[in-house]
């Protein structure tokens, strides 16, 4: 294995050092695409499985976060290329899809999602994940577009029911939601099947006679994945055991990624505590020193503790 769990983060960090913070996203993305093509399938699968986890070290809406999410889009485009499809990253992003994937002259408009590990999962907003009207609008731009694709990190999931599974089973606008782990599964078994049969995932006339209601016995999450998993097994000519084994191994990779991130955040807290304590110890007045220590530690570690708590609660 020539890449580690934080490959994307290190690539972004190195770019900011190399270009001294003056970032040309398009140029860096082109370079990154060339680097991706040099990876063997095993390394690329490792990267793909770990995709979509925005480092919590980056400030919200920062240049680092923007570049990181751009490189996730590149990873999705490279997935399409490795599958044997034509993939194009859209340069003009205003009101456009992230990646256009062409399969046997049929276009899929794709939205590559990234989320922070420390983001609360208690009540994720469906509109942050998918706006079906956006898919409709993007699809109208092409005569041969058949539907949408939303890709996302595996740990960003709803527990039982959500409007998302209703949206993603609407045959008036077929939009498949797939974690990056599932994209990796297609790469692993791409020699098993005719790649163009992947289009069957958008045959909602067959898969979903009606949209899955949010409130249904067992939850619409279970119903959605029952349909999608069965179709994926049929397309790839694989068994439930093979899919389960692959997902379990992918989960181990993701768990290691989370562990690495968790440890870095813990070390950052420890560093801040030592740094602040050292500074305060130089202060003469003991009362001011104690109060100031308490204040600084709280002010500079609370956000990290919130992130750690969310990672423990929702990701581990």
Secondary structure, 3 states (H helix, E strand, C coil): CCCCCCHHHHHHHHHHHHCCCCCCHHHHHHHHHHHHHHCCHHHHHHHHHCCCEECCCCCCCCHHHHHHHHHHHHHHHHHHHHHCCEEEECCCCCCCCCEEEEECCEEEEEEECCEECCCCCCCCCHHHHCCHHHHHHHHCCCCCEEEEEEEECCCCCCCCCCHHHHHCCCHHHCEEEEEHHHHHHHHHCHHHCCHHHHHHHHCHHHHCCCCCCCCCCCCHHHHHHHHHHHHHHHHHCCCHHHHHHHHHHHHHHHHHHHHHHHHHHHHHHHHHHHHHHHHHHCCCCHHHHHHHHHHHHHHHHHHHHHHHHHHHHHCC
